[in-house]
Amino acid sequence: MDEQLYFKKLLEQVLAEKKADFEAYKQLIADLPMTERKEKGFTWHPLNVVKFGYTIGERSFVIVEKTSETDAPRQFRSGKTVRLFTLSEGAYRPERIGVINYIKDKKMKIILSAKDIPDWLSQGNLGVDIQFDERTYLEMEKAVKLVSKASRDRLAELRSVLLNNKVKARFLNGHPVTIPNLNAGQNNAVNQIVAAQDVSIIHGPPGTGKTTTIIQAIKQLIKTENTVLVCAPSNAAVDLLTERAAAQGLSVVRLGNISRVDEDIIKHTLEAQLAAHPESKNIKKVKIQAANARKKAGKFKRKFGGKERTERRELYNEARELTAWANQLEDRLIDQMLDGAQVITCTLVGASQRVLAKRKFRTVLIDEAAQALEPACWIPITKASKVVFAGDPFQLPPTVKSTTSKKEGLNITLIEKCLQFLPQISFLNLQYRMHEAIMGFSNQQFYDGKLIADESVKTHQLALPEGQPVTFIDTAGCGFEEKVNPEFKSRYNPDEFQMLCEHLYLMVDAYQKQEMDLPSIGIISPYREQVIYMKKQIAEDEKLTALSFSINTIDAFQGQERDVIYISLVRSNGKGEIGFLKDYRRMNVAMTRARKKLVVLGDSATIGMDKFYGNFLDYCEKAGEYKTAWEYMQ
């Protein structure tokens, strides 16, 4: 394999993806008037300023709160690039670019890309727009170029190992450990990770305790390593790893943006740990003095005398000196904290942060690796001598918007490539979530029948069992035609959801009649438009709105589980077109969220012609129950 040609093509794929993403952004967001952006959740306006101040690295922050009561779809999320602006006489005025640190209810914390707090924050009429996120692509480009240029060093060796190019992955023969709380497969995974000299893989299907295994592996690694770098593609996944590592008594520093703002996460962030340090007050004072000096110097008008010119120059010099002093104090504190951390957590792109610029790690562990674009994985790999991939290539894939990049293979992840040639793979085969009947179909379709349901869940069921653990409700012949939102091209099926409610009513009535607590319930669909419709309908349903349900897309539900899961497949048409449902990995995620009861609704006449769904219908007839919607129609 010509490694230079490989990375040249990889760079071309990144650039093509960047172009496709930007075009989609322009079409969907940038070219819309503000009223439409607000309606669709791409703009928050108007806003109140709740708080502002300074964070690390000469960065200012502002916390804003939405004053509007409109329930627009939420498009903002942690890590998104945004533009903070003020409107005056209908026109945009001074603007600042920043990144969302976190969102909680109607509040949003934004880390601004400027040193100083904008003086126009007090003018009111503030708003926030979603911006195109160029930084992710720039960092991927940098990483691909860096790996491509590596020569006669550890990165060059690791590159050849990961591309299976003459250099083979090595494993030491050590002394295996047995961790009491882990099963045999999990213990084997931990020992393989410790023994690996170059690369190791944990293949963790749903419910098999992948995260538990990762944390125990980290505890073994830090016996011989100072710090382990732990990354994942999303902020939510990084937050989970942070929380779980800290719960095991590990010293954790969380870098970058956070998706949750509960104290259990915030206290582990670098910012919070800096703020809690006694020296931080002095640093903050110096930063404020520097900002005041810059602001004072900036107030001088264009026409002034020599005395004013000298005073302005002195103020700017003072600001530079104060800033340099604050940075020096801050950098020293940061180094102390990172040196003392057993685990540093961040997103893949977050590994490019300035505070990690000069740091090298023995091991980087990449979780949810099957959901990560290869160029993004190379960002943290450039900082390490060994990489551990954890994930499941049969769950959610990475999102690729460019058809060109997809054809060239950008959707094929690095963990998938390594699975093809690595001699030792740690497959976790014992699952602790699902009834064996719920597990059964995915086990056949994706895991070659290797999964085993632990005795604790193998036959567990609802307190008031209703039929088999797996139920398919067939809407064929009922006239439940799918509908299309002409603007977003997303589909929904009102009648199918009404049928779902009929089944749900029966369950709710049964539990209320027995005065028993309802099991936890999740309602999911592959189609965002169906999710929006379902949320709206349940909010207007007096019987259901008082109950607690989780309603979301499959993507948003990854990593979660509920006692009962309803899946609305939506598609129902005379042509047998199933579109988005062809993504079988996404359906694997959906079907494996349920612990005790899985209910799937769909039109067999539409989905049954597809082999995957045809197999599912057969499975329901043999191992579950196959019902027709007519049984629930009144």
ZAFI-440824 format. One line per field, with one value per residue (C-alpha): y, x, z; residue in three letters. Coordinates in nm, 2 decimals, padded with zeros to 4 digits. Each point is the difference from the previous one (the first is absolute). Layout:
<atoms>
c2 c(Y/...)
c1 c(X/...)
c3 c(Z/...)
rest c(ALA/...)
</atoms>
This chain:
<atoms>
c2 c(00.00/00.35/00.18/00.35/-00.07/-00.14/00.33/00.21/-00.16/00.02/00.38/00.03/-00.17/00.24/00.30/-00.14/-00.06/00.35/00.14/-00.21/00.09/00.37/-00.01/-00.18/00.27/00.28/-00.16/-00.10/00.30/00.28/00.11/00.00/00.32/00.02/-00.06/-00.34/-00.08/00.06/-00.22/-00.28/00.03/00.13/00.34/00.11/00.36/00.20/-00.09/00.13/00.00/-00.21/00.02/00.07/-00.05/-00.16/-00.36/-00.15/00.10/00.37/-00.09/00.18/-00.17/00.11/-00.18/00.10/-00.10/-00.02/00.22/-00.14/-00.27/-00.16/-00.37/-00.01/-00.32/00.01/00.02/00.14/-00.24/-00.01/00.06/00.18/00.32/00.30/00.37/00.24/00.32/00.30/00.15/00.37/00.15/-00.35/-00.04/-00.21/00.20/-00.11/-00.38/-00.26/-00.36/-00.26/-00.36/-00.13/-00.13/-00.14/00.04/-00.04/00.07/00.36/00.09/-00.03/00.06/00.12/00.01/00.30/00.01/00.34/00.11/00.27/00.01/00.19/00.34/-00.02/-00.29/00.26/00.15/-00.29/-00.15/-00.29/-00.31/-00.32/-00.17/-00.34/00.04/-00.23/-00.20/00.03/-00.09/-00.37/-00.02/00.21/-00.22/-00.32/00.15/00.08/-00.35/-00.17/00.21/-00.06/-00.38/00.00/00.19/-00.22/-00.17/-00.23/00.07/-00.17/00.16/-00.14/-00.35/00.03/00.12/-00.31/-00.23/00.16/-00.03/-00.36/00.10/-00.24/00.09/-00.24/00.07/-00.14/-00.14/-00.08/-00.32/00.15/-00.12/00.00/00.16/-00.11/00.28/-00.15/00.22/-00.08/-00.30/-00.21/00.20/00.33/-00.13/-00.12/00.34/00.18/-00.24/00.05/00.38/-00.02/-00.25/00.20/00.20/00.17/-00.04/-00.19/-00.02/-00.06/-00.10/00.07/-00.08/00.16/-00.07/-00.19/00.24/00.17/00.32/-00.21/-00.19/00.32/00.15/-00.32/00.00/00.36/-00.10/-00.26/00.23/00.27/-00.24/00.05/00.32/00.35/00.10/-00.16/00.22/-00.11/00.13/-00.04/00.16/00.17/00.22/-00.22/-00.31/00.18/00.12/-00.36/-00.12/00.29/-00.09/-00.37/00.04/00.25/-00.24/-00.26/00.23/00.11/00.36/00.14/00.33/00.07/00.23/00.19/00.04/-00.19/-00.12/-00.03/00.26/-00.20/00.04/-00.36/00.11/00.37/-00.06/-00.21/00.26/00.18/00.33/-00.10/-00.15/00.32/00.22/-00.20/00.05/00.28/00.15/00.05/00.32/00.17/-00.11/00.13/00.34/00.03/-00.09/00.26/00.26/-00.08/00.02/00.34/00.13/-00.11/00.15/00.33/00.01/-00.07/00.30/00.25/00.18/00.01/00.36/00.06/00.14/-00.14/-00.04/-00.21/-00.20/-00.08/-00.09/-00.23/-00.18/-00.04/-00.14/-00.26/-00.09/-00.04/-00.22/-00.22/-00.04/-00.08/-00.25/-00.17/-00.02/-00.14/-00.26/-00.10/-00.06/-00.18/-00.22/-00.11/-00.09/-00.19/-00.20/-00.09/-00.12/-00.20/-00.15/-00.12/-00.15/-00.37/00.04/00.30/-00.02/00.20/-00.04/-00.11/00.36/00.12/-00.18/00.28/00.26/00.22/-00.15/-00.33/00.14/-00.13/-00.30/-00.36/-00.31/-00.36/-00.10/00.17/-00.18/00.09/-00.10/-00.01/-00.05/-00.15/00.34/00.20/00.12/-00.13/00.34/00.11/-00.31/00.09/00.33/-00.17/-00.29/00.25/00.05/-00.36/-00.31/-00.25/00.02/-00.19/00.00/-00.08/-00.02/-00.20/00.02/-00.13/00.31/00.36/00.09/00.33/00.27/00.06/00.27/-00.01/-00.27/00.02/-00.06/-00.28/-00.17/00.04/-00.17/00.28/-00.18/-00.30/00.06/-00.07/-00.26/-00.18/-00.01/-00.13/-00.27/-00.15/-00.09/00.02/-00.35/00.06/00.17/00.02/-00.08/00.05/-00.27/00.01/00.26/00.14/00.20/-00.19/-00.30/-00.27/00.03/00.38/-00.08/-00.29/00.18/00.23/-00.30/-00.19/00.29/00.17/-00.21/-00.35/-00.13/00.06/00.22/-00.16/00.15/00.00/-00.20/00.32/00.13/-00.31/-00.04/00.32/00.15/00.28/-00.01/-00.03/-00.19/00.06/-00.27/-00.08/00.22/00.08/00.12/00.11/00.19/-00.01/00.30/-00.15/00.05/00.27/00.29/00.15/00.18/00.18/00.38/00.23/00.34/00.18/00.23/-00.25/-00.31/-00.19/-00.24/-00.06/-00.23/00.14/-00.31/-00.23/00.21/-00.02/-00.38/00.02/00.21/-00.27/-00.26/00.25/00.08/-00.37/-00.02/00.31/-00.10/-00.35/00.15/00.28/-00.26/-00.20/00.33/-00.09/00.22/00.00/-00.15/00.25/00.06/00.13/00.09/00.03/00.03/00.03/00.31/00.33/00.13/-00.29/00.08/00.36/-00.11/-00.26/00.26/00.24/-00.25/-00.14/00.36/00.04/-00.33/00.05/-00.37/-00.03/00.34/-00.05/-00.31/00.00/-00.13/00.04/00.09/00.04/-00.11/-00.31/00.20/00.19/-00.32/-00.18/-00.09/00.00/-00.28/-00.03/-00.28/00.05/00.13/00.09/00.04/00.18/-00.10/00.26/-00.13/-00.10/00.04/-00.20/-00.01/-00.19/00.29/00.00/00.26/00.08/-00.34/-00.16/00.11/-00.33/00.10/00.28/-00.25/-00.22/00.29/00.05/-00.36/-00.05/00.29/-00.21/-00.20/-00.19/00.09/00.11/00.11/00.08/00.15/00.00/-00.10/-00.35/00.06/00.29/-00.13/-00.38/00.00/00.10/-00.31/00.15/00.09/-00.32/-00.19/00.21/-00.07/-00.38/00.04/00.16/-00.28/-00.27/00.16/00.28/00.10/00.14/00.20/00.20/00.36/-00.10/-00.17/00.35/00.20/00.10)
c1 c(00.00/00.12/-00.06/00.05/-00.26/-00.23/00.01/-00.02/-00.33/-00.11/00.07/-00.20/-00.29/00.02/-00.01/-00.29/-00.19/00.07/-00.13/-00.32/-00.06/00.04/-00.24/-00.25/00.05/-00.06/-00.31/-00.15/00.10/00.21/-00.24/-00.31/-00.15/00.03/-00.37/00.03/00.33/-00.17/-00.30/00.23/00.23/00.31/-00.02/-00.07/-00.14/-00.05/00.24/00.09/00.35/00.02/00.37/00.33/00.37/00.33/00.10/00.34/00.23/-00.10/-00.36/-00.31/-00.33/-00.36/-00.31/-00.32/-00.36/-00.28/-00.30/-00.23/-00.25/-00.01/00.07/00.22/00.19/00.33/00.29/00.26/00.22/00.33/00.30/-00.20/00.16/-00.23/-00.02/-00.10/-00.16/-00.20/-00.27/-00.05/-00.26/-00.04/00.37/00.28/00.24/00.33/00.03/00.21/00.07/00.01/-00.06/-00.29/00.15/-00.34/-00.37/-00.25/-00.36/-00.01/00.35/00.31/00.36/00.22/00.38/00.08/00.30/00.10/00.20/-00.25/-00.36/-00.19/-00.11/-00.32/-00.14/-00.18/-00.18/-00.25/-00.18/00.26/-00.02/00.20/00.02/00.15/00.31/00.18/00.25/00.32/00.23/-00.08/00.11/00.31/00.12/-00.07/00.20/00.29/00.00/-00.01/00.29/00.20/-00.05/00.08/00.33/00.12/00.33/00.22/-00.18/-00.26/-00.29/00.13/00.02/-00.35/-00.13/00.14/-00.15/-00.35/00.01/00.13/00.29/00.29/00.02/-00.20/-00.17/00.19/-00.13/00.22/-00.04/-00.06/-00.17/-00.38/-00.21/-00.34/-00.23/-00.28/-00.29/00.07/-00.10/00.25/-00.04/00.04/00.31/00.14/-00.05/00.18/00.29/00.03/00.00/00.28/00.20/-00.04/00.30/-00.16/-00.38/-00.28/-00.38/-00.30/-00.30/-00.29/-00.35/-00.30/-00.03/00.34/00.16/00.25/00.03/00.06/00.27/00.16/00.02/00.15/00.26/00.09/00.06/00.24/00.18/00.07/00.20/00.28/-00.10/-00.03/-00.32/-00.24/-00.16/-00.37/-00.20/-00.33/-00.17/-00.28/00.00/-00.28/00.22/00.30/-00.22/-00.10/00.36/00.10/-00.28/00.07/00.38/-00.05/-00.24/00.28/00.22/00.21/00.14/-00.17/00.03/-00.26/00.11/-00.22/-00.38/-00.24/-00.35/-00.12/00.02/-00.06/00.26/00.13/00.14/00.08/00.23/00.23/00.05/00.33/-00.18/-00.17/00.32/00.18/-00.27/00.02/00.38/00.10/00.23/-00.29/-00.12/00.33/-00.01/-00.35/00.09/00.30/-00.23/-00.25/00.27/00.13/-00.35/-00.06/00.33/-00.09/-00.35/00.14/00.26/-00.27/-00.21/00.26/-00.13/00.18/00.11/00.20/00.34/00.33/-00.09/-00.31/00.20/00.26/-00.27/-00.17/00.33/00.07/-00.35/00.04/00.35/-00.15/-00.28/00.25/00.22/-00.29/-00.14/00.34/00.03/-00.35/00.07/00.32/-00.17/-00.29/00.22/00.20/-00.32/-00.14/00.32/-00.01/-00.36/00.05/00.32/-00.20/-00.29/-00.02/-00.26/-00.05/-00.33/-00.10/-00.16/00.21/00.02/00.05/00.33/00.14/-00.04/00.29/00.04/00.09/00.22/00.33/-00.13/00.06/-00.17/00.08/-00.36/-00.30/-00.34/-00.26/-00.36/-00.29/00.27/-00.25/-00.18/00.31/00.14/00.35/00.16/-00.14/00.16/00.34/-00.01/00.05/00.20/00.28/00.05/00.04/00.21/-00.28/-00.37/-00.30/-00.32/-00.33/-00.34/-00.23/00.00/-00.36/-00.14/-00.02/00.25/00.16/-00.19/00.14/-00.18/00.21/-00.10/00.35/00.17/-00.24/00.08/00.37/-00.05/00.00/-00.29/00.22/00.16/00.35/-00.14/-00.17/00.32/00.20/-00.26/00.08/00.36/00.07/00.09/-00.15/-00.35/-00.18/-00.36/-00.23/-00.26/-00.20/-00.28/-00.17/-00.29/-00.25/-00.23/00.14/-00.29/00.07/00.37/-00.07/-00.06/00.31/00.20/-00.09/00.04/00.31/00.19/00.00/-00.19/00.29/-00.19/-00.12/-00.26/00.11/-00.22/-00.10/-00.18/-00.05/-00.37/-00.08/-00.33/-00.24/-00.19/-00.32/00.12/-00.21/00.07/00.35/00.31/00.01/-00.31/-00.05/-00.32/-00.07/-00.18/-00.03/-00.34/-00.10/00.06/00.26/00.19/00.33/00.01/00.29/00.10/00.07/00.26/00.22/-00.09/-00.04/-00.29/-00.27/-00.30/-00.28/-00.22/00.29/00.06/-00.36/00.02/00.31/-00.21/-00.27/00.25/00.15/-00.35/-00.05/00.33/-00.06/-00.36/00.12/00.27/-00.23/-00.27/00.24/00.14/00.35/00.27/00.04/00.32/00.24/-00.11/00.18/-00.17/00.24/00.00/00.26/-00.18/00.04/-00.33/-00.18/00.17/-00.11/-00.36/00.00/00.12/-00.27/-00.28/00.10/00.03/-00.37/-00.11/-00.13/00.04/00.36/00.14/00.00/00.22/00.38/00.10/00.33/-00.08/00.29/00.18/00.21/00.32/-00.09/-00.09/00.34/00.15/-00.34/-00.24/-00.36/-00.22/-00.23/00.09/-00.24/00.14/-00.21/00.14/-00.22/00.05/-00.33/-00.03/-00.11/00.36/00.16/00.25/00.16/00.28/00.16/-00.10/00.27/00.25/-00.02/00.26/-00.23/-00.28/00.24/00.04/-00.38/-00.09/00.26/-00.11/-00.27/00.05/-00.33/-00.24/00.06/-00.30/00.06/-00.27/00.02/-00.16/00.11/-00.11/00.26/00.29/-00.05/00.16/00.33/00.20/00.09/-00.35/-00.14/00.23/-00.13/-00.36/00.09/00.18/-00.31/-00.22/00.23/00.16/-00.25/-00.34/-00.14/-00.31/-00.21/-00.10/-00.37/00.02/00.04/-00.23/-00.33)
c3 c(00.00/-00.09/00.33/-00.16/-00.26/00.27/00.20/-00.31/-00.08/00.36/-00.01/-00.32/00.17/00.29/-00.23/-00.20/00.33/00.11/-00.32/00.01/00.37/-00.08/-00.29/00.22/00.27/-00.25/-00.14/00.34/00.22/-00.14/-00.28/00.22/00.15/00.38/00.06/-00.17/00.18/00.33/-00.09/-00.09/00.30/-00.18/00.18/00.35/00.02/00.21/00.29/00.34/00.13/00.33/00.06/-00.16/00.09/-00.10/-00.05/-00.08/-00.29/-00.02/-00.08/00.11/00.05/00.02/00.13/-00.18/00.06/-00.25/00.08/-00.27/00.10/-00.34/00.00/-00.31/-00.08/00.17/-00.25/00.24/00.19/00.19/-00.23/-00.28/-00.14/00.04/-00.07/00.28/-00.14/00.08/-00.22/-00.05/-00.23/-00.15/-00.10/00.15/00.21/00.16/00.00/00.18/-00.09/00.28/00.09/00.21/00.33/00.12/-00.02/00.28/-00.06/-00.13/00.10/-00.22/00.10/-00.29/00.00/-00.22/-00.24/00.13/00.31/00.11/00.09/-00.27/00.13/-00.21/00.22/00.21/-00.30/-00.01/-00.30/00.00/-00.20/-00.08/-00.34/-00.08/-00.22/-00.23/00.20/-00.20/00.29/00.00/-00.36/00.05/00.28/-00.20/-00.29/00.23/00.15/-00.34/-00.13/00.32/-00.01/-00.37/00.05/00.30/-00.07/00.20/00.32/00.22/-00.19/-00.33/00.16/00.14/-00.33/-00.17/00.26/-00.02/-00.38/00.01/-00.21/00.07/00.38/00.21/00.33/00.30/00.33/00.30/00.20/00.34/00.32/-00.05/00.28/00.10/00.11/00.23/-00.13/-00.37/-00.20/-00.20/-00.32/00.17/00.19/-00.33/-00.15/00.29/-00.03/-00.38/00.04/00.26/-00.22/-00.32/-00.11/-00.30/-00.03/00.17/-00.06/00.23/-00.21/00.23/-00.12/00.18/00.37/00.03/00.25/-00.24/00.21/00.32/-00.18/-00.13/00.35/00.15/-00.29/00.08/00.37/-00.11/-00.25/00.26/00.20/-00.25/-00.18/00.14/-00.19/-00.25/-00.26/-00.05/-00.30/-00.17/-00.30/00.20/00.32/00.15/-00.03/00.15/00.29/00.07/00.00/00.23/00.24/00.00/00.04/00.29/00.17/00.01/00.19/-00.29/-00.02/-00.31/-00.19/-00.26/-00.29/-00.23/-00.03/00.21/-00.08/00.36/00.26/00.32/00.27/-00.05/-00.34/00.05/00.30/-00.22/-00.27/-00.03/00.04/00.33/00.14/-00.09/00.16/00.32/00.03/00.24/-00.27/-00.24/00.17/-00.07/-00.36/-00.04/00.14/-00.24/-00.30/00.10/00.04/-00.35/-00.15/00.17/-00.14/-00.35/00.02/00.13/-00.28/-00.25/00.10/-00.13/-00.31/-00.33/00.04/00.31/00.11/00.09/00.37/-00.08/-00.25/00.26/00.26/-00.24/-00.09/00.37/00.06/-00.28/00.13/00.35/-00.14/-00.18/00.31/00.22/-00.25/-00.03/00.38/00.03/-00.27/00.17/00.33/-00.16/-00.22/00.31/00.19/-00.30/-00.04/00.37/-00.03/-00.32/00.14/00.30/-00.20/-00.05/-00.27/-00.25/-00.19/-00.31/-00.34/-00.30/-00.12/00.35/00.01/-00.22/00.28/00.09/00.35/-00.16/-00.27/00.15/00.18/-00.09/00.13/00.01/-00.07/-00.15/00.03/-00.25/00.10/-00.25/-00.27/-00.24/-00.01/-00.06/-00.33/-00.06/-00.05/00.35/00.16/-00.12/00.20/00.34/-00.15/-00.09/00.37/00.10/-00.04/00.02/-00.08/00.14/-00.20/00.17/-00.18/-00.21/-00.38/00.00/00.18/-00.12/-00.28/-00.05/-00.19/-00.35/-00.21/-00.31/-00.25/-00.15/00.34/00.07/-00.32/00.08/00.34/00.25/00.17/00.08/00.34/00.12/00.25/-00.29/-00.20/00.30/00.07/-00.34/00.08/00.37/00.13/00.35/00.05/00.33/-00.07/00.30/-00.03/00.33/00.00/00.31/-00.14/-00.20/00.02/-00.22/-00.25/-00.05/-00.05/-00.23/-00.33/00.02/00.12/-00.32/-00.24/00.13/00.25/-00.15/00.30/00.23/00.25/00.33/00.23/00.36/00.24/00.17/-00.31/-00.21/00.09/00.19/-00.09/00.09/00.33/-00.21/-00.31/-00.31/-00.26/-00.12/00.07/-00.38/-00.18/-00.36/-00.07/-00.38/-00.15/-00.35/-00.16/00.25/-00.23/00.23/-00.27/00.08/-00.04/-00.09/00.14/-00.33/00.16/00.18/-00.22/00.33/00.03/00.26/00.04/00.23/-00.02/00.09/00.31/00.09/-00.01/00.22/00.25/00.00/00.12/00.24/00.15/00.07/00.19/00.20/00.09/00.12/00.23/00.13/00.07/00.22/00.15/-00.11/-00.13/-00.37/-00.14/-00.17/-00.36/-00.31/-00.33/-00.29/-00.38/-00.28/-00.12/00.17/-00.14/00.17/00.33/-00.03/-00.08/00.29/00.26/-00.11/00.02/00.34/00.13/-00.10/00.14/00.36/00.08/-00.12/00.06/00.38/-00.04/-00.06/-00.34/-00.20/-00.36/-00.24/-00.32/00.00/-00.01/00.31/00.18/-00.05/00.33/00.18/00.10/00.12/00.13/-00.30/-00.34/-00.27/-00.36/-00.26/-00.34/-00.19/-00.35/-00.18/-00.37/-00.31/-00.15/00.29/00.04/00.35/-00.05/00.33/00.14/-00.21/00.26/00.19/00.25/00.12/00.04/00.20/00.25/00.01/00.07/00.27/00.22/00.16/00.32/00.04/-00.28/-00.36/-00.21/-00.37/-00.23/-00.37/-00.33/-00.10/-00.37/-00.02/00.21/-00.05/-00.35/00.16/00.11/00.34/00.10/-00.16/00.24/00.29/-00.08/-00.01/00.33/00.16/-00.12/00.14/00.32/00.07/-00.10/-00.33/00.04/-00.24/00.06/-00.05/00.35/00.15/-00.21/00.16)
rest c(MET/ASP/GLU/GLN/LEU/TYR/PHE/LYS/LYS/LEU/LEU/GLU/GLN/VAL/LEU/ALA/GLU/LYS/LYS/ALA/ASP/PHE/GLU/ALA/TYR/LYS/GLN/LEU/ILE/ALA/ASP/LEU/PRO/MET/THR/GLU/ARG/LYS/GLU/LYS/GLY/PHE/THR/TRP/HIS/PRO/LEU/ASN/VAL/VAL/LYS/PHE/GLY/TYR/THR/ILE/GLY/GLU/ARG/SER/PHE/VAL/ILE/VAL/GLU/LYS/THR/SER/GLU/THR/ASP/ALA/PRO/ARG/GLN/PHE/ARG/SER/GLY/LYS/THR/VAL/ARG/LEU/PHE/THR/LEU/SER/GLU/GLY/ALA/TYR/ARG/PRO/GLU/ARG/ILE/GLY/VAL/ILE/ASN/TYR/ILE/LYS/ASP/LYS/LYS/MET/LYS/ILE/ILE/LEU/SER/ALA/LYS/ASP/ILE/PRO/ASP/TRP/LEU/SER/GLN/GLY/ASN/LEU/GLY/VAL/ASP/ILE/GLN/PHE/ASP/GLU/ARG/THR/TYR/LEU/GLU/MET/GLU/LYS/ALA/VAL/LYS/LEU/VAL/SER/LYS/ALA/SER/ARG/ASP/ARG/LEU/ALA/GLU/LEU/ARG/SER/VAL/LEU/LEU/ASN/ASN/LYS/VAL/LYS/ALA/ARG/PHE/LEU/ASN/GLY/HIS/PRO/VAL/THR/ILE/PRO/ASN/LEU/ASN/ALA/GLY/GLN/ASN/ASN/ALA/VAL/ASN/GLN/ILE/VAL/ALA/ALA/GLN/ASP/VAL/SER/ILE/ILE/HIS/GLY/PRO/PRO/GLY/THR/GLY/LYS/THR/THR/THR/ILE/ILE/GLN/ALA/ILE/LYS/GLN/LEU/ILE/LYS/THR/GLU/ASN/THR/VAL/LEU/VAL/CYS/ALA/PRO/SER/ASN/ALA/ALA/VAL/ASP/LEU/LEU/THR/GLU/ARG/ALA/ALA/ALA/GLN/GLY/LEU/SER/VAL/VAL/ARG/LEU/GLY/ASN/ILE/SER/ARG/VAL/ASP/GLU/ASP/ILE/ILE/LYS/HIS/THR/LEU/GLU/ALA/GLN/LEU/ALA/ALA/HIS/PRO/GLU/SER/LYS/ASN/ILE/LYS/LYS/VAL/LYS/ILE/GLN/ALA/ALA/ASN/ALA/ARG/LYS/LYS/ALA/GLY/LYS/PHE/LYS/ARG/LYS/PHE/GLY/GLY/LYS/GLU/ARG/THR/GLU/ARG/ARG/GLU/LEU/TYR/ASN/GLU/ALA/ARG/GLU/LEU/THR/ALA/TRP/ALA/ASN/GLN/LEU/GLU/ASP/ARG/LEU/ILE/ASP/GLN/MET/LEU/ASP/GLY/ALA/GLN/VAL/ILE/THR/CYS/THR/LEU/VAL/GLY/ALA/SER/GLN/ARG/VAL/LEU/ALA/LYS/ARG/LYS/PHE/ARG/THR/VAL/LEU/ILE/ASP/GLU/ALA/ALA/GLN/ALA/LEU/GLU/PRO/ALA/CYS/TRP/ILE/PRO/ILE/THR/LYS/ALA/SER/LYS/VAL/VAL/PHE/ALA/GLY/ASP/PRO/PHE/GLN/LEU/PRO/PRO/THR/VAL/LYS/SER/THR/THR/SER/LYS/LYS/GLU/GLY/LEU/ASN/ILE/THR/LEU/ILE/GLU/LYS/CYS/LEU/GLN/PHE/LEU/PRO/GLN/ILE/SER/PHE/LEU/ASN/LEU/GLN/TYR/ARG/MET/HIS/GLU/ALA/ILE/MET/GLY/PHE/SER/ASN/GLN/GLN/PHE/TYR/ASP/GLY/LYS/LEU/ILE/ALA/ASP/GLU/SER/VAL/LYS/THR/HIS/GLN/LEU/ALA/LEU/PRO/GLU/GLY/GLN/PRO/VAL/THR/PHE/ILE/ASP/THR/ALA/GLY/CYS/GLY/PHE/GLU/GLU/LYS/VAL/ASN/PRO/GLU/PHE/LYS/SER/ARG/TYR/ASN/PRO/ASP/GLU/PHE/GLN/MET/LEU/CYS/GLU/HIS/LEU/TYR/LEU/MET/VAL/ASP/ALA/TYR/GLN/LYS/GLN/GLU/MET/ASP/LEU/PRO/SER/ILE/GLY/ILE/ILE/SER/PRO/TYR/ARG/GLU/GLN/VAL/ILE/TYR/MET/LYS/LYS/GLN/ILE/ALA/GLU/ASP/GLU/LYS/LEU/THR/ALA/LEU/SER/PHE/SER/ILE/ASN/THR/ILE/ASP/ALA/PHE/GLN/GLY/GLN/GLU/ARG/ASP/VAL/ILE/TYR/ILE/SER/LEU/VAL/ARG/SER/ASN/GLY/LYS/GLY/GLU/ILE/GLY/PHE/LEU/LYS/ASP/TYR/ARG/ARG/MET/ASN/VAL/ALA/MET/THR/ARG/ALA/ARG/LYS/LYS/LEU/VAL/VAL/LEU/GLY/ASP/SER/ALA/THR/ILE/GLY/MET/ASP/LYS/PHE/TYR/GLY/ASN/PHE/LEU/ASP/TYR/CYS/GLU/LYS/ALA/GLY/GLU/TYR/LYS/THR/ALA/TRP/GLU/TYR/MET/GLN)
</atoms>
